[in-house]
Amino acid sequence: METQRKARQEDMDPVNQREMLGLRDNIDEALHRLVQDYQNMESLNRDLEIRAKFAETELELANSKLKTVHENLEAYHAHQASMLNALFRGLKRPLSVIEEHIDQLSQNNPSGEGQFSLDQVRAEVHKLWQIIGDLATVEAVHLGVVQLKLESVNLEEVVNRVAGEHEDMIHDKGVFLNKVVAKGLPSVVGDRNQLKVALSHLVDNAICCTPAGGVVTILANGSQPGDYVRLSVVDMRKDILGKMGMRMLQGTFSGSQSIEDEITNVDLGLMVTKQIISMHKGEITVESKAGKGTVFTLSLPTADSGCIERGQNFG
């Protein structure tokens, strides 16, 4: 057989011999590349396995850190809630005592001036009660204990309600309150009562700081391109808003005041307003210049903007 095969090879045409040799070389080269590709694939798989294990370890470490941060955050919130509850309880006791003494003094039929002073103190105590309640509600929303009741809100109704609730205050202070609401003002999505509280605190601050005979104006209008509604409170205060108040609202200011003035002019109501507007995915800015008054501006997303969905809960 071997003799016959060699004989056939010797009888094969030289051209065919070259073709067969070339084909064999091509096959050998292809097999060699295949082996190399397989070896490269094996090396790549090993490298991928090492990287996958490394990534898995990194992921486990990140999850562990995230869990620790989450636990620390929960502990912080719990501590914060405990401290605030203690603060609220601590404030309620002296306020209750003050109210009791006011009632006792009122029973002694004080003079007209004395009764006026008692009424002023009673009003301030009532304001403190209100701020304590508002702060407690805002914190409860942040902690998830209470959720915002989101619905479509007509801001003109909110403006009218706030203005009505301040009629006695503007009468006693001797200032005027104007309302300017744009026609066709878009609705916003929010908690109606909380938005009323936010605006009410700004109006409180504006009326308190505006001298007798001055004017406080509430402006409500849309903004371009229409995704936000602007709600402004403009007053005629002589001094600028204190630095602490500015920092609460993250605004800008001009002029200078002493540290004592800063502390004296701190209004906790501004803190409540800032928190409420933040929870509504809105913004608050303030411009304050000595002798020219202060302008608070709330920017709230409209119901059609998609920034807030009805039924969405957040703090």
Beta strands, then each sheet from edge to edge (+ up, - down):
strand 1: 150-153
strand 2: 176-181
strand 3: 188-191
strand 4: 215-222
strand 5: 228-234
strand 6: 252-253
strand 7: 283-289
strand 8: 293-301
sheet 1: 1+ 3-
sheet 2: 2+ 4+ 5- 8+ 7- 6-
end
